């Protein structure tokens, strides 16, 4: 039970970090596009 909980926490934090990486990459790309248009 404890190991299962530990695994869930690790996979959740990994998903959280990877989703944040996607958001940051998208924002940087969007900002660069806007600045390029300006």
MODELLER restraints for C-alpha pairs under 7 A, 6 or more apart:
rsr = mdl.restraints
at = mdl.atoms
